[in-house]
Every structure is written in C-alpha cells, then in structure tokens.
Amino acid sequence: MSAAARTVAFIGLGTMGRPMAANLRRAGWTLRTYDANGSGNCRSVRDAVRGARFVVTMLPDGRAVRRAIGAALPALAPGATVIDMSSSDPQDTRALARRLAARGVAMLDVPVSGARPAARAGTLTLMAGGEPRVLRRARPLLAAMGSRLFHVGPLGCGHAAKALNNYLGAAGTIAGFEALLVGKRFGVDPRAMIAAINASSGRNSTTERKIPRQVFTGRFASGFKLGLMAKDVTIAERLARLTRTATPYLAHARRLWRRAARTLGADADHTEFLHYLRRLKPRGKAAARTRSPSRA
C-alpha cells in the first residue's frame, strides 16, 4: 500500500478518539487530525481531509458528523472513504452517504463498543454497515482499533446495531440499579448480593462492571455521558417506529433516560442514573411499610 493510501484524516480526539488515533499511528498509518477544541495537527476539517484516503469521524452524535463532513466536502477526493465510528442515527447516515456518493466518495458506518481501556488497547468491538468491497479496503485500518469486527448489513446497519446494543446496556443499567436499591433497603448485603448475581443468571454488564467499579467505589466516572445514553436509546426507539415494531419497554426506558438527563444534566456520567432513581418516590403504601432505614 502506497504512502498516500495509508493517509487517514481522524476527526474527533475526545475520550475514545484520541486513543483510537494513537493506535492507528502506532500501526504505521499517517494521520491528519483535527478536533473542534483545537487539538490535532491540522487547523480545520478541510485541511485534515486533503490527500486522505480514509476519513474517520469519532464525534458525539450524527449532527456533529454531518457538520464536519459538510465542511470537509469540497476537499474530499473521489475514491476516498468516510468511516463514521460515532453513534449516529442510521437514517441520517444513509442520507449523508447519498450526498457523498454524488462526489464519488464511499461511506461505512462502524460504531464501536467498549470503554476507554478497550480503546487504548485496540480491542474495541466494531459493528460495520456498508458494501463488502468498501469494507474489505478498510479492514487493515479498522484492525488497528478493534479486535472483533462484525459486518451486520448494508449502510446504516452498523449504527442501528450500536443503538440497539446501547439500549440493552441502558435497560440493564436501570434493572441493575433498581435491584441494588431494593436489595439494600430490604437489608440484603449489597456486595454479597452482586457477587451472587454475577454467579447467576441475572448478571449483566451493570452488575459485572458498573456497580463494582463505579457505584461501590463512589467514582461514577465510566467515561460515557448520561446524555449520550439517552441519545442512543432515543435512536433505538426511532428504529422501532420506523420498522413498526411494538416496544413498550424501550419507550419507557427512553422516557427514564431523557428525564434523568434533564434532572442531572447531559454531561453527568451515565452511571449517575442511580442518583436519579434515588430521588424518585416509591408508589403505594406497601412499599413505604417494608422499606428499611438503610440507603444504597
């Protein structure tokens, strides 16, 4: 592969983007980087994409991606490939791809799953949507950032799979935190209960990681914002409406996450959702009679 073919424009050097870009550099890719906060070795998005074979976006949402690619469009060369690794709305992704295709630029949506340690280690899980031939060209680049790549369907399907994955994580967070509060207030030893659950059928990422690492330690610093979780669950519900699928639990989860984001602020860590639950008043007199004075 020529030097020009190994040139990557990386847009978005935040919590996840910075270590991902570092892994590309270590793997021998030539990076042209830009972030709105002024970091990066280029002064603008347009400057970053000049001469780049691949353009990677790792931004907070699809709106930021559309703004960045819109600014970059005049400098994008035909034959380049845009890879959106953000958590974006699948329908917006397809609309952006049509705009790019008119200029001879291909697109993939390859959002990631995994926290900062996985981003640093290059072991993220990647969910790819797009044409197989385009994905084949991008595989060497993607391999520097993730250890597991799943081609889940045509363009937009990567973002759809990511939104549904995060919905499951969001639902598990609610259930795990509710179980923690109920158990503690009834008098169950919370650490022993979580250990038992993690050896049983109720275990999930919240009981295995979030509660031990964030709640029991008091850190509440997973690195993933509450507003972003609310956004991803909202995307999942839009997909349900688009596909005419009845999802009453998803609809309720979306309302809870959006209310929590309004109450605590979108920039709060998503594990602080526990604080939102603590503020809710229990329903019914029976709950008040059985509640112990202890507090989770």
ZIFEN-V763595 format. One record per residue. N is the residue number from 1. SS is DSSP state (A for helix, B for strand, O for the rest). Layout:
[[N;SS] [N;SS]]
This chain:
[[1;O] [2;O] [3;O] [4;A] [5;A] [6;A] [7;B] [8;B] [9;B] [10;B] [11;B] [12;O] [13;O] [14;O] [15;O] [16;O] [17;A] [18;A] [19;A] [20;A] [21;A] [22;A] [23;A] [24;A] [25;A] [26;A] [27;O] [28;O] [29;O] [30;B] [31;B] [32;B] [33;B] [34;B] [35;O] [36;O] [37;O] [38;O] [39;O] [40;O] [41;O] [42;O] [43;O] [44;O] [45;A] [46;A] [47;A] [48;A] [49;A] [50;O] [51;O] [52;O] [53;O] [54;B] [55;B] [56;B] [57;B] [58;O] [59;O] [60;O] [61;O] [62;A] [63;A] [64;A] [65;A] [66;A] [67;A] [68;A] [69;A] [70;A] [71;A] [72;A] [73;A] [74;A] [75;A] [76;O] [77;O] [78;O] [79;O] [80;O] [81;B] [82;B] [83;B] [84;B] [85;O] [86;O] [87;O] [88;O] [89;O] [90;A] [91;A] [92;A] [93;A] [94;A] [95;A] [96;A] [97;A] [98;A] [99;A] [100;A] [101;A] [102;O] [103;O] [104;O] [105;O] [106;B] [107;B] [108;B] [109;B] [110;B] [111;B] [112;B] [113;B] [114;O] [115;O] [116;A] [117;A] [118;A] [119;A] [120;A] [121;A] [122;O] [123;O] [124;B] [125;B] [126;B] [127;B] [128;B] [129;B] [130;O] [131;O] [132;A] [133;A] [134;A] [135;A] [136;A] [137;A] [138;A] [139;A] [140;A] [141;A] [142;A] [143;A] [144;O] [145;O] [146;B] [147;B] [148;B] [149;B] [150;B] [151;B] [152;B] [153;B] [154;O] [155;O] [156;O] [157;A] [158;A] [159;A] [160;A] [161;A] [162;A] [163;A] [164;A] [165;A] [166;A] [167;A] [168;A] [169;A] [170;A] [171;A] [172;A] [173;A] [174;A] [175;A] [176;A] [177;A] [178;A] [179;A] [180;A] [181;A] [182;A] [183;A] [184;A] [185;A] [186;A] [187;O] [188;O] [189;O] [190;A] [191;A] [192;A] [193;A] [194;A] [195;A] [196;A] [197;A] [198;O] [199;O] [200;O] [201;O] [202;O] [203;O] [204;O] [205;A] [206;A] [207;A] [208;A] [209;A] [210;A] [211;A] [212;A] [213;A] [214;A] [215;A] [216;O] [217;O] [218;O] [219;O] [220;O] [221;O] [222;O] [223;O] [224;O] [225;B] [226;A] [227;A] [228;A] [229;A] [230;A] [231;A] [232;A] [233;A] [234;A] [235;A] [236;A] [237;A] [238;A] [239;A] [240;A] [241;A] [242;A] [243;O] [244;O] [245;O] [246;O] [247;O] [248;A] [249;A] [250;A] [251;A] [252;A] [253;A] [254;A] [255;A] [256;A] [257;A] [258;A] [259;A] [260;A] [261;A] [262;A] [263;A] [264;A] [265;O] [266;O] [267;O] [268;O] [269;B] [270;A] [271;A] [272;A] [273;A] [274;A] [275;A] [276;A] [277;A] [278;A] [279;A] [280;O] [281;O] [282;O] [283;O] [284;O] [285;A] [286;A] [287;A] [288;A] [289;A] [290;A] [291;O] [292;O] [293;O] [294;O] [295;O] [296;O]]
